[in-house]
């Protein structure tokens, strides 16, 4: 049996919203909505997407957040509800790119853009706001189903349905899964 070719399934973006959290107002860009595509990937984000707090979100090393579609069935079952792509605040819902097989520094091509895997996602309380349960933040972290951030090496247009090609990998670098497991062990 052959592994399916990695693919970009959907693209999600959001402008920051003000939401209530613990009797205060916070700005968040986690409430992503689908884009039919094509859309331009830029050095710091995707057109139409913004972060609510640039001190901890976004930037060169976290320009694009990707989440594997393969995790959605387990989360839907655990949370006992249907979860649309973008639920976890990802910009790109992808298939065929799971944390155990992705190394920091892997270079991916999708559409006209070139991305480089930079780090796992370690969630903050805003994911708890989105899911409606602050306990979910730790549950998400401990699950190992983190998704991964990418920096943009080459800006370009991308569209849902496009294949994703791994251009470079360095197996001497840690995998996304190994970094998450190490952090969970230290917690």
Secondary structure in CASP SS format (residue, H / E / C, confidence):
PFRMAT SS
TARGET T0000
AUTHOR 0000-0000-0000
METHOD secondary structure of the structure
MODEL  1
X C 1.00
X C 1.00
X C 1.00
X C 1.00
X C 1.00
X C 1.00
X E 1.00
X E 1.00
X E 1.00
X E 1.00
X E 1.00
X E 1.00
X E 1.00
X C 1.00
X C 1.00
X C 1.00
X E 1.00
X E 1.00
X E 1.00
X E 1.00
X E 1.00
X C 1.00
X C 1.00
X E 1.00
X E 1.00
X E 1.00
X E 1.00
X E 1.00
X C 1.00
X C 1.00
X C 1.00
X C 1.00
X E 1.00
X E 1.00
X E 1.00
X C 1.00
X C 1.00
X C 1.00
X E 1.00
X E 1.00
X E 1.00
X C 1.00
X C 1.00
X C 1.00
X C 1.00
X E 1.00
X C 1.00
X C 1.00
X C 1.00
X C 1.00
X C 1.00
X C 1.00
X C 1.00
X C 1.00
X C 1.00
X C 1.00
X C 1.00
X C 1.00
X C 1.00
X H 1.00
X H 1.00
X H 1.00
X C 1.00
X E 1.00
X E 1.00
X E 1.00
X E 1.00
X E 1.00
X H 1.00
X H 1.00
X H 1.00
X H 1.00
X H 1.00
X H 1.00
X H 1.00
X H 1.00
X H 1.00
X H 1.00
X H 1.00
X C 1.00
X C 1.00
X C 1.00
X C 1.00
X C 1.00
X C 1.00
X C 1.00
X C 1.00
X C 1.00
X C 1.00
X C 1.00
X C 1.00
X E 1.00
X E 1.00
X E 1.00
X E 1.00
X C 1.00
X C 1.00
X C 1.00
X H 1.00
X H 1.00
X H 1.00
X C 1.00
X E 1.00
X C 1.00
X C 1.00
X C 1.00
X E 1.00
X E 1.00
X E 1.00
X E 1.00
X C 1.00
X C 1.00
X E 1.00
X E 1.00
X E 1.00
X E 1.00
X E 1.00
X E 1.00
X E 1.00
X E 1.00
X C 1.00
X C 1.00
X C 1.00
X C 1.00
X H 1.00
X H 1.00
X H 1.00
X H 1.00
X H 1.00
X H 1.00
X H 1.00
X C 1.00
X C 1.00
X C 1.00
X H 1.00
X H 1.00
X H 1.00
X H 1.00
X H 1.00
X H 1.00
X H 1.00
X H 1.00
X H 1.00
X C 1.00
X C 1.00
X C 1.00
X C 1.00
X E 1.00
X E 1.00
X E 1.00
X E 1.00
X E 1.00
X E 1.00
X E 1.00
X C 1.00
X E 1.00
X E 1.00
X E 1.00
X C 1.00
X C 1.00
X C 1.00
X C 1.00
X E 1.00
X E 1.00
X E 1.00
X E 1.00
X E 1.00
X E 1.00
X C 1.00
X C 1.00
X C 1.00
X C 1.00
X C 1.00
X C 1.00
X E 1.00
X H 1.00
X H 1.00
X H 1.00
X H 1.00
X H 1.00
X H 1.00
X H 1.00
X H 1.00
X H 1.00
X H 1.00
X H 1.00
X C 1.00
END
